[in-house]
Amino acid sequence: MRIKWHGHSCFEIIGSENSVIMDPHDGKSIGIKPPISNAGIVLVSHSHFDHNAVRIIKNDHVLLSGETGRHEIKGMTFEGLPSLHDENGGAVRGPNTIYKFVMDGITICHCGDLGDIPSEEVVESLKNVDIIFVPTGEVYTLSIPKLKNFLRTIAPKVVVPMHYRVGGLTIPLKTLDEFLENVSSDAILYVGNEVELSSDDISEFTGIWVFDR
């Protein structure tokens, strides 16, 4: 399985049989390079422009956009878990869907723009996932202290930061520095633009993976 970062909250997971892209943007609308992908499955956590540019995926694909519940697609099971984009019951920025699925024996979770701690039922279903993608730019999403408490509760093997300020980005997010503050350097792995691994490897990879584009 290969994981590739397309910038912002857009990651692509390429497995032995399927490829999944999550929260695609169009690049120019947010000041960074657009994704180039032929993924057959597209997941969109919520309807904001920097997460739902499905039009950039030119080939035929199956789309899940904000759908909760269990969905069977191309031999895979995707679970959409309800959450909110703000701490006011979604009144400010609406709902957000967390997607969880297993590819090549590795459990993946993409949190989209998580703006509030999910329900106890959702938190329980996220415990001990292998890799979780979380927004760390703090503006529009969980504060860093609340995010870290959330991560301590669910205890994933690998945390991948996303949705933070990088060069060129026109969305006013915070940088990654605050999230990484007080984290041991031994717990941070800089993986470049993409990383390849198998289910046999995942137990050896723990901590925070920082991608670069």
C-alpha positions as CSV (number, residue, x, y, z in Angstrom):
1,M,0.0,0.0,0.0
2,R,1.2,3.5,-0.9
3,I,0.1,6.8,0.8
4,K,0.6,10.0,-1.1
5,W,-0.1,13.6,0.0
6,H,-1.6,16.0,-2.5
7,G,-1.5,18.9,-0.1
8,H,-4.0,20.3,2.4
9,S,-6.3,17.5,3.5
10,C,-6.0,15.5,0.3
11,F,-4.4,12.1,0.6
12,E,-4.4,9.2,-1.8
13,I,-4.2,5.6,-0.7
14,I,-3.1,3.2,-3.4
15,G,-3.6,-0.5,-2.6
16,S,-3.2,-3.8,-4.4
17,E,-6.7,-3.6,-5.9
18,N,-8.1,-0.1,-5.3
19,S,-7.1,3.5,-5.0
20,V,-8.9,6.0,-2.7
21,I,-8.5,9.8,-2.7
22,M,-9.8,11.8,0.2
23,D,-10.9,15.5,0.3
24,P,-9.6,16.6,-3.1
25,H,-9.0,20.3,-3.7
26,D,-8.4,22.0,-7.1
27,G,-5.2,23.6,-6.1
28,K,-5.6,27.1,-7.6
29,S,-8.5,28.0,-5.3
30,I,-6.2,27.6,-2.2
31,G,-2.9,28.6,-3.7
32,I,-1.1,25.3,-4.0
33,K,-0.5,22.7,-6.7
34,P,-3.6,20.6,-7.8
35,P,-3.7,16.9,-7.2
36,I,-3.2,14.6,-10.1
37,S,-5.0,11.3,-9.5
38,N,-6.8,8.4,-11.2
39,A,-8.4,7.1,-8.0
40,G,-11.4,4.9,-8.4
41,I,-13.0,5.9,-5.1
42,V,-13.4,9.4,-3.9
43,L,-14.3,10.4,-0.3
44,V,-15.5,13.9,0.6
45,S,-15.8,14.7,4.3
46,H,-17.9,17.9,3.8
47,S,-19.1,20.3,1.2
48,H,-16.5,23.1,1.5
49,F,-14.6,24.1,-1.7
50,D,-11.2,23.1,-0.3
51,H,-12.3,19.5,0.3
52,N,-14.9,18.7,-2.4
53,A,-13.2,19.4,-5.8
54,V,-14.3,16.0,-7.2
55,R,-14.1,17.4,-10.8
56,I,-10.3,17.1,-10.7
57,I,-10.7,13.3,-10.8
58,K,-11.3,12.8,-14.6
59,N,-11.7,9.0,-14.7
60,D,-14.8,7.0,-13.7
61,H,-15.0,6.7,-9.9
62,V,-17.4,6.0,-7.1
63,L,-18.1,9.0,-4.8
64,L,-19.0,9.1,-1.1
65,S,-19.7,12.7,-0.1
66,G,-20.8,13.1,3.5
67,E,-22.7,9.8,3.6
68,T,-22.7,8.2,7.0
69,G,-23.2,4.4,7.6
70,R,-21.6,1.4,6.0
71,H,-21.0,1.3,2.2
72,E,-19.7,-1.5,0.1
73,I,-17.6,-0.3,-2.8
74,K,-15.4,-2.4,-5.1
75,G,-15.0,-5.1,-2.5
76,M,-14.1,-2.7,0.3
77,T,-16.2,-1.5,3.3
78,F,-16.3,2.2,4.1
79,E,-17.8,3.5,7.3
80,G,-19.0,7.1,7.4
81,L,-19.1,8.3,11.0
82,P,-21.0,11.5,11.9
83,S,-19.2,14.5,13.4
84,L,-19.3,18.3,13.3
85,H,-17.3,21.1,11.8
86,D,-17.7,23.4,14.8
87,E,-18.5,23.3,18.5
88,N,-22.0,24.8,18.0
89,G,-23.8,21.7,16.9
90,G,-22.8,22.4,13.3
91,A,-24.7,25.7,13.2
92,V,-21.6,27.6,12.0
93,R,-19.9,25.3,9.5
94,G,-22.2,22.3,9.2
95,P,-21.6,18.5,9.5
96,N,-18.4,16.6,8.9
97,T,-18.0,12.9,8.1
98,I,-15.1,10.8,9.3
99,Y,-14.3,8.0,7.0
100,K,-12.9,4.7,8.2
101,F,-11.9,1.7,6.0
102,V,-9.4,-1.1,5.7
103,M,-7.1,-1.4,2.8
104,D,-4.6,-4.3,2.4
105,G,-5.0,-5.1,6.1
106,I,-4.4,-1.6,7.4
107,T,-7.1,0.4,9.1
108,I,-7.3,4.0,7.8
109,C,-9.3,6.9,9.3
110,H,-9.6,10.4,7.7
111,C,-11.2,13.0,10.0
112,G,-11.9,15.7,7.5
113,D,-12.4,19.1,9.2
114,L,-13.2,17.7,12.6
115,G,-14.4,20.7,14.7
116,D,-15.7,19.0,17.8
117,I,-15.1,15.8,19.8
118,P,-17.4,13.2,18.3
119,S,-20.0,11.2,20.2
120,E,-18.8,8.4,22.6
121,E,-20.0,5.8,20.1
122,V,-17.9,7.3,17.3
123,V,-14.9,7.7,19.5
124,E,-15.2,4.0,20.6
125,S,-15.3,2.9,16.9
126,L,-12.1,4.8,16.2
127,K,-10.0,3.3,19.0
128,N,-6.7,1.6,17.9
129,V,-6.9,2.4,14.2
130,D,-3.6,2.0,12.4
131,I,-3.4,5.4,10.7
132,I,-5.4,8.5,11.3
133,F,-5.4,11.7,9.4
134,V,-6.2,14.8,11.6
135,P,-6.5,18.5,10.9
136,T,-3.9,20.4,12.9
137,G,-4.2,24.0,11.6
138,E,-6.6,24.8,14.5
139,V,-8.5,27.5,12.6
140,Y,-11.9,26.0,11.7
141,T,-11.1,22.7,13.4
142,L,-10.3,21.4,16.9
143,S,-7.9,23.3,19.1
144,I,-4.6,21.6,19.5
145,P,-5.2,20.7,23.2
146,K,-8.6,19.1,22.4
147,L,-7.1,17.3,19.4
148,K,-4.3,15.8,21.5
149,N,-6.8,14.7,24.1
150,F,-8.9,13.1,21.4
151,L,-5.8,11.3,20.0
152,R,-4.8,10.1,23.5
153,T,-8.3,8.6,23.9
154,I,-8.3,6.7,20.6
155,A,-4.6,5.7,20.6
156,P,-3.8,5.2,16.9
157,K,-0.5,3.7,15.8
158,V,0.3,6.5,13.4
159,V,-1.0,10.1,13.3
160,V,-0.7,12.1,10.1
161,P,-1.2,15.9,10.4
162,M,-3.1,17.7,7.7
163,H,-5.0,21.0,7.0
164,Y,-2.2,23.3,8.3
165,R,-0.4,26.3,6.8
166,V,2.2,25.6,4.1
167,G,3.9,27.9,1.6
168,G,1.4,29.4,-0.9
169,L,-1.7,28.3,1.0
170,T,-4.2,31.2,1.0
171,I,-6.4,29.7,3.8
172,P,-5.4,31.3,7.2
173,L,-4.4,28.2,9.1
174,K,-1.7,27.8,11.7
175,T,1.5,26.0,11.0
176,L,2.4,22.5,12.2
177,D,4.7,23.9,14.9
178,E,2.2,24.0,17.7
179,F,1.0,20.5,17.1
180,L,4.6,19.2,17.2
181,E,5.6,21.3,20.2
182,N,6.7,19.1,23.2
183,V,6.7,16.0,21.0
184,S,9.9,14.0,21.2
185,S,11.9,14.0,17.9
186,D,12.0,10.2,18.2
187,A,8.2,10.1,17.7
188,I,8.3,12.2,14.5
189,L,9.1,10.7,11.1
190,Y,9.5,12.9,8.1
191,V,8.4,10.6,5.2
192,G,8.6,12.8,2.2
193,N,5.7,13.0,-0.3
194,E,4.7,9.4,-0.1
195,V,5.3,6.2,1.9
196,E,4.9,2.6,1.1
197,L,4.1,-0.1,3.7
198,S,2.4,-3.4,4.2
199,S,0.3,-4.7,7.1
200,D,3.4,-6.6,8.4
201,D,5.2,-3.2,8.7
202,I,2.6,-1.2,10.5
203,S,3.5,-2.4,14.0
204,E,7.0,-1.0,13.5
205,F,5.7,2.4,12.5
206,T,4.4,4.5,15.3
207,G,4.2,8.2,16.2
208,I,3.6,11.1,13.9
209,W,4.3,11.0,10.2
210,V,4.9,14.4,8.5
211,F,4.5,14.5,4.8
212,D,6.0,17.0,2.4
213,R,4.9,17.9,-1.0
